[in-house]
Every structure is written in structure tokens, then in C-alpha cells.
């Protein structure tokens, strides 16, 4: 078990464009035109089409499952506040930072944030994860 400590952080940059937004919309079935039609987005009060808030939220899974806490981690809870729209194309910056570690190292709480290309905080949240040991020898 890796001994995580408060303040440990992983940050990743990810390109988010029309292709990713269209694929996500198709995958989850959210075809709201504010994500694909400039006119509809403007009528809704946006300056351009916006990405689904949950597409940014779902990108945390890559960090959580692969790096922090990593393989074997299981989501117990996730909370998000969507603070600003993510216009695309954008190079978003996703960060996961440990804010609490239970003494036995099996449950950690992380802050999850997403910044857009301009450095605007678009998403702020917190996740609680159960960390389980998984080794390559255990996977069939």
C-alpha cells in the first residue's frame, strides 16, 4: 500500500474539443443543443457552445484509477460544483490533491478541480475513495 499524505497532487492537461464532446453526448445520451449548436448556446446565455460539465468530471477517473490513489481504488463518493462553463476547444487542467487520509491508508479524500484554458476554475469538487491493493499477479 502506498502511503499517501495530505498535499500529494497529480495534475494533467487534456484537450477537449468538438469530437470529445460529441462522443460524450452520444455515449450518455445528452443531446442538449447548447453542446453542439452555437445559436442554441447563445440563446441560453452562453458566448459559445459548452462542454457537458460531467465530461470534465469523468476525466478524473483516469487520474484516480491510474495514479492517485491508483489501481484498485474504488469511488465511494463524488461531489462537484460547476462554477463556470467550459467552452471548447479548450486545454483543460485537471488536478487531484489529497486532503485527508484515514490512518489505515484505505480511505482517502481528494479535492478535484478543473481549470479551462484561461485558468478559470470551472469545476471544484471532492471525492472519497477506497484504496485496495491490486497487483499484476492478482489480475486474470
N, C-alpha and C positions, 0 to 999 in steps of 0.2 A: 504494500500500500504506500503510495506516495504521500509524504507528509505535507499537505497543503497548508499554507499560512495566510493570514489576513494580509491583503495587499498584493498577493500574486495576481498577475494580469496577463491576458492574451488579447492582442488587437490584430484584426485582419481587415484588409481593404478588399472590397468586392465591387465589380462593375455591375450596374443594374440598368438594363436597357429595355427597349420595346419587346425584344424576344423573350427575356426572362419574365416580364410582366404578362405577356400573352400566354406563355406556358403555364404560369401560376394560375391565371384566370381560368384556363381550360381544366387544369388539374382539380381545382377546388370548386369550380362552377360559378364563381363570382364574376359575372359578365357586366357589372355596373359600368355604364359608358364613361364615367369620369376617369376610368383607367385606360380608355382607348380612343375616345373621341374628344378632340380639343374643344369643340363647341359645347358639348355637354359639361366638360370640366369647367369651362368659363361661366356657363350658366349657373353652376353650383358654387361659384365664387373663387375658383382657383385660377391661377395665371397660366396653367398648362395641365396636361394630363398628369395624374399622380399614380404612384405605385400603391398597391394594396399595403396597408400597414402590416399585415401578417406576413407578407413576403419577407420583410426585414426581420420580423420576429422569428420566422422559421430558419433564417440563416444562422441563428445562434446554435442550432442543433449541430452544425458542423464543428464548431469550436468545442462545445460541451461533450460531444461524443468522441472526439479525436484527441483533444488536448487538455482541457481543463473542465471537469476533472478527468475526462478521457474515457477510453474503452471500459465498458461495464457500468458506466453511470446511467442512472435512471431518473427521469424527471419525476418529482413529487408535486411540484407547484411552479407556476409561472405567472407573473403579474406584469402587465405593460401599461404605460401611459403613452398615448400617441400625442406628441406635443406640437408637431409641425408636419405638413405634407412632405413627401419625398417626390420631387419632380424628377423625371428621367428623360434622357440618360443622366446617370449620376454615379460617381465612385463613392459608395458609402463606406463608412468606417465603423466596424462592429467591435465592441470591447466587452470582455467578461472579466470581472475583478472579484476576487474572494473577499467577502465582507464578514463571514462568520464560519467557523469550523467547529463542529462539535468535538469534544475531547477524544472520542474514539475514532475520529477521522472518517467516519462512514457517511455523515451528512454534512454537506457544505451549502452555504448560501452565497450566491454571486449576484453582483449588480450587472445588468445587461444594458448597454447603451448603443445607440446608432446615431452617427452624425452624417449629414449629407455632404456633398462636395464643397459647400461653402462653410462647413464647420458648425452648422446649426444642429442642435440636439433635437432629433425628430422622435426618438423613442427612448424611454427610460423605464427600466423595469428591474425585477428581482426574480431569481429562480432558486429553488431549493432542490438539491439533487442527492440521491442516494448513490454512494460510490461502492461498487462491488468489484472485487478482484477478478480479472479475466486474463488468462494467459493464452498464448497461441496454442499451447498443448491442450487446453480445455475446449477449444472450438473444433467442432466436427464439420 
